[in-house]
């Protein structure tokens, strides 16, 4: 059963364009990850400050494997830019087949 993982990022208004630029620069970096099924970056409207990073995975294990590899790369001296978000909340859902 596929899962959806949403990372809700609190992004101050002036930092939104920078966040979008960073995501655009690595847009396809996750495409070849085993079990990856899709990605969307959702921009807030109506004055909100939360961006949602929506990813879909074949299994929870596929997501956890990607997350672990991503953390290893970050600690190996990858992108040293200052974070744009001021907070984050990870949410996970199963897709209900109707």
Legacy VTK file of the C-alpha trace (Angstrom):
# vtk DataFile Version 3.0
C-alpha trace
ASCII
DATASET POLYDATA
POINTS 98 float
0.000 0.000 0.000
1.411 3.384 -0.987
2.048 6.023 1.641
2.132 9.797 1.478
4.562 11.746 3.614
3.986 15.475 4.001
6.572 17.757 5.529
4.861 20.969 6.681
7.504 23.692 6.624
7.030 27.032 8.394
8.609 29.547 6.015
8.663 33.301 6.643
7.105 35.171 3.683
10.340 36.711 2.489
12.032 33.280 2.393
9.416 31.591 0.164
11.149 32.393 -3.148
14.463 31.012 -1.833
12.791 27.785 -0.683
11.202 27.351 -4.114
14.533 28.039 -5.832
16.281 25.378 -3.737
13.593 22.787 -4.435
13.690 23.587 -8.165
17.471 23.074 -8.192
17.123 19.508 -6.890
13.737 18.746 -8.383
14.639 15.340 -9.819
17.189 14.245 -7.215
14.753 11.782 -5.625
13.298 10.386 -8.870
15.559 7.314 -9.013
15.056 6.364 -5.353
13.522 2.891 -4.979
9.791 3.116 -4.277
9.479 6.827 -5.045
6.157 7.557 -6.761
5.770 11.335 -6.803
6.560 14.759 -5.387
4.807 18.135 -5.132
5.776 21.390 -3.431
2.629 23.208 -2.286
2.836 26.994 -1.799
0.602 28.657 0.822
-2.128 31.066 -0.229
-4.362 33.411 1.736
-1.606 34.600 4.051
-0.373 31.279 5.400
3.293 30.558 6.065
3.277 26.759 5.671
4.672 25.091 2.580
3.822 21.410 2.198
6.333 19.006 0.689
4.200 16.098 -0.547
5.918 12.828 -1.438
4.398 9.466 -2.322
6.209 6.159 -1.745
5.436 2.513 -2.530
6.180 1.514 1.085
7.151 3.088 4.384
10.436 1.181 4.172
11.235 2.890 0.842
10.673 6.287 2.475
12.784 5.395 5.518
15.629 4.131 3.304
15.607 7.379 1.286
15.434 9.458 4.461
18.391 7.593 5.953
20.494 8.019 2.796
19.577 11.720 2.620
20.639 12.253 6.246
23.939 10.455 5.625
24.649 12.706 2.607
23.799 15.867 4.556
26.193 14.914 7.348
28.920 14.180 4.786
29.148 17.885 3.957
26.509 18.246 1.260
24.495 21.460 1.091
25.889 23.899 3.672
23.271 26.608 3.085
21.403 28.053 6.046
17.900 26.514 6.401
15.016 28.569 5.017
12.272 27.034 7.168
11.866 28.015 10.811
10.077 24.780 11.735
8.840 21.506 10.303
6.251 18.845 11.053
6.259 15.424 9.383
2.889 13.800 8.669
2.325 10.347 7.204
-0.759 8.846 5.564
-1.781 5.613 3.893
-3.611 5.944 0.602
-7.101 4.509 0.877
-8.028 2.552 -2.231
-11.750 3.134 -2.830
LINES 1 99
98 0 1 2 3 4 5 6 7 8 9 10 11 12 13 14 15 16 17 18 19 20 21 22 23 24 25 26 27 28 29 30 31 32 33 34 35 36 37 38 39 40 41 42 43 44 45 46 47 48 49 50 51 52 53 54 55 56 57 58 59 60 61 62 63 64 65 66 67 68 69 70 71 72 73 74 75 76 77 78 79 80 81 82 83 84 85 86 87 88 89 90 91 92 93 94 95 96 97
